[in-house]
Each structure stands twice: as structure tokens, then as C-alpha cells.
Amino acid sequence: MASVSKRVWRTAAGEVRSAWVLSFVDQVGRQQRKHFPTKRDADAERIRVEGALSRGVHVTDGPTVLDAAKAFLQDFEDLVRQGRRERSTLRAYEEHVRLHISSRPVAAIKVSRLTAPDCSAFAKELEGRLSDPMARRVLRSLKSILRHAQGRGWIVVNPAEQVAIRTLVHRIDEKVEIPSKEALARLLGAAQELDENRRAEAFVSLLLFGGLRISELRGLRRCDVDVLANRVSVVQRADRWQQLGAVKSKASRRSVPLPESTMAAIRGWMLRAPLSPYDLLFPNGVGNVEIYQNFYQRLWIPLLAKARLVKLEGDDEQPAFGMHALRHAAVSLWIEQGVNPKKVQRWAGHASIQFTMDVYGHLWDDPEGDSEIAERTAKSVMGGVRHKTG
């Protein structure tokens, strides 16, 4: 095992020096020696080394957290090349490392010496500098990096596993942007008038009544539309690099009912849409994935201008709302029609019912309806019991 001994020596100038030396043989049979100024420091390291040796892992210092992050990114990039992970996820990890990990004190710590208090201090830094959602994402990235380090044998346990971002308890929830029904009607009218091939109408209707994300619409195939059952199946998406792939989560894979008006627009567009080797419903002119910017600049901006849904910002006219606002409108319309939260979660493809309630819960508020429910509840129990007055 490990041992601690005192070493005393004399310098060339005749000065007597001393240090405490920790000696041990690591897992691969190499003799290791480390010097410490005090016996207390040497004993503390001896305990750590002996614990690591008993668990069968390397006890040499190994890479820093930043080095481990670079190794993790390299491994993840290999998975992207193999088609096992998405490039957009790699981009997010790279940004987290570059912007929020590499410049922090935690980056210089050897992973073998990283402790839960170190990770808690890092989380506290994030809390003071980033929004709650971003802080949680960066901390998750650090946990993924350390899990990869575990697989490489650089650490035994993940010291960040039980660390969490302390979110604001009394934060004011920002309500989502939901266009008025009058604005939505004008937008649909403009879409019907914009072109004769019904592309704009099908596009707007799918976003508004199907609640699709724009990436899901860009990856939507003809075969995903059931013209007999009036439903659309969401099973794949197109990323920012025009690469087709499965939707991001199991919850995102879903089937959504559509009104007949939307189906009529889709059928009209199908007769005129370019053929696509990928069976895409909204391909570009040669059948490939249409880029987001083209949808925005060549379809969305002209649509809102035609519907007079623009607002002045200085001397420039800007769209009154973005394409994603139609997804929020779809959810609000479902809620207005009495769809229960669980079904809204399923149709919208939300990861959890908690997310649905956090973002849209206020739309279920109905004071008048609550009063009616309270009265009906009392009557169901009281029946014909005569009430006292006064």
C-alpha cells in the first residue's frame, strides 16, 4: 500500500530542508512519489490513494477537467460522424465548454482530485451568471464529461452527480407569445391568397392547427400525413445543417389530429409540390430539405407583410411574431376547446406534463367555470336538501 516518510536534505548553500514523501505503487505497477510540506497533507493524500487502489483504479493525477472535456468532445464528434448523435448536440456541448467551463477555476482541477464541493462551487458560479435553464444545461454537460471520465478510468465516482442548480423560487413566469385570433385569421387569409398551389396555406395550417415545430415541418414526409384519418405523424426532423433524423425524444414522436380545412390545403399542395427522393412534403425546388432561412425570408416575411402583421422598430418593419408563435397558438386553441393537459402534452410532444403546465398552465384558468363547478359539486351532494337563508 502507500507509506509516508520524512525526508531531510541540505541544499548547495548549506540550508537544511525537509518534506514528507508519499510512496506507493500505482495500479499499473509504476512507483510513484509525491512530496508534501506537512505530514497532515501527506496522510490525507495517502488515504485518498489507498482508497482508489482498493477500488482498482488509477490514482495518478491524470487529466484536468478541461482535458477531460476535450476528450469527451472528441469522442462525441466520432459518434456524430457515425450518425449515432446529432451535430446540434455536439455544437451545444462545444459552446458550454468554450463559454462556461474552460474559463472557470474548475477547468484547471485534476479530475482525480475533483470533489463535490468543487462542483457545488461551479454550480454557484453558474447561478450568479446565467439564467436558470442555461445554468442547468451547462451543469448537465459537466456531468456528462465526468461520466465519460469514469469510463476512461480517470475517476471512480462522479462528484457532480448530486449537485443541482438552485432555481429561483419566486420567479415571475413569462407568458408565451400567443397571437390574437384576429391576427391568426388574417394570416390564414393571406396564406390562401399568396399562391395558387396552396403551399403557404398548408404550411401555416400545419403549424397553427398541428402545433409542429419548424424543424419537424421541414422533415415532414408525405407518408406521415394520413389523408383518410385526418392526422399527421411526427417522426423525423431536419436540423440546421439540413440533415434528416429522428425527432429528439420519445415524447416528440406523436400523432396529431388535423381539421378538414388543413387536410384540404395539404392535399392541394401535394398535387403541385416538387417530387422529393426523401418523400418530403415541403422540399426545396430540387426535392432536398429546404433551409430555414428560405422559409423565413421567402414565405414568412411576405405572408406577414400581406396580412399587415408587421410593426415598426425605428425605420424598419419587423414581423409582429415569429413562426414558433403558431405552435403556442395551437396549444392555446386546444386548451380553449377543453383538451385536458395530458392530451395537450402528447399532441405538442412535450417531454413532461410539468413542462406543459409551467408554460401553458395559466390558460386553463377559468374563474367563472370554477364557480359553476363548485355549485354543481355542492348540488351533487346536497341533492334536495333545503338551504337555510339569512
HUMO-V749850 format. One line per field, one symbol per residue. ss: DSSP state (A for helix, B for strand, O for the rest). phi: phi as a letter, one per 40 degrees, with the letter a starting at -180 (. if undefined). psi: psi as a letter, one per 20 degrees, with the letter a starting at -180 (. if undefined). Layout:
# HUMO-V749850
ss: ???
phi: ???
psi: ???
This chain:
# HUMO-V749850
ss: OOBBBBBBBBOOOOOBBBBBBBBBBOOOOOBBBBBBOOAAAAAAAAAAAAAAAAOOOOOOOOOBAAAAAAAAAAAAAAAAAOOOOOAAAAAAAAAAAAAAAOOOAAAAOBAAAOOAAAAAAAAAAAAAAOOAAAAAAAAAAAAAAAAAAAAOOOOOOOOOOOOOOOOOOOOOOOOOOOOOAAAAAAAAAAAAAAOOOOAAAAAAAAAAAAOOOAAAAAOOBAAABBOOOOBBBBOBBBOOOOOBBBOOOOOOOBBBBOOAAAAAAAAAAAOOOOOOOOOBOOBOOOOOBOOAAAAAAAAAAAAAAAOOOBBBBOOBBBBOOOOOAAAAAAAAAAAAOOOOAAAAAAAAOOOOAAAAAAAAAAAAOOAAAAAAAAAAAAAAAAOOOOOOOO
phi: .cbbbcbbabcccgccbaabbcbabcccgccbbbbbcbcccccccccccccccccgbcbccgccccccccccccccccccccgcbcccccdccccccccbbcccdcccccccbcbddcccccccdcdcbbcdccccccccccccccccccccgcbcbcccdccbcccccbcccccccbccccccccccccccccaccgccccccccccbbgcccccccccbdccbccccfbbbbbaabccbgccacdcaccccabbcbcccccccccccdcbcccbcbgccbcccbgccccddcdcccbccccccccfbbbcbgcbcbdcaccccccccdcccccccgccdcccdcccgccacccdcccbdccccadcccccccccccccccfcccccbg
psi: bqqpqppprprhjjppqqrpppprpahjjppqppqqhqhggghghgggghgghhikrqjqhbrrhgghghhghgghhhhghijirqhhgggggghggghighiqhhhipphiiprghghhhghhgghihrqggggggghhgghhghhhhghijhqgqoiihjqqporphkqoppqqooqrhghhghggghhhigriijgggggghhggiikqqhhhhhjpqgiionigilqppoirrpaijkpqrqqhrhhhorppqqrhhghgggghhhhiqqqpijkqhmrahjjrppqghggghiggghghghjllqqpncjqpqqhrrhhhhgghgghhgghjjpqhghggghikqhqhggghhhjhhiipngghgggggghgghhghcjppqqr.
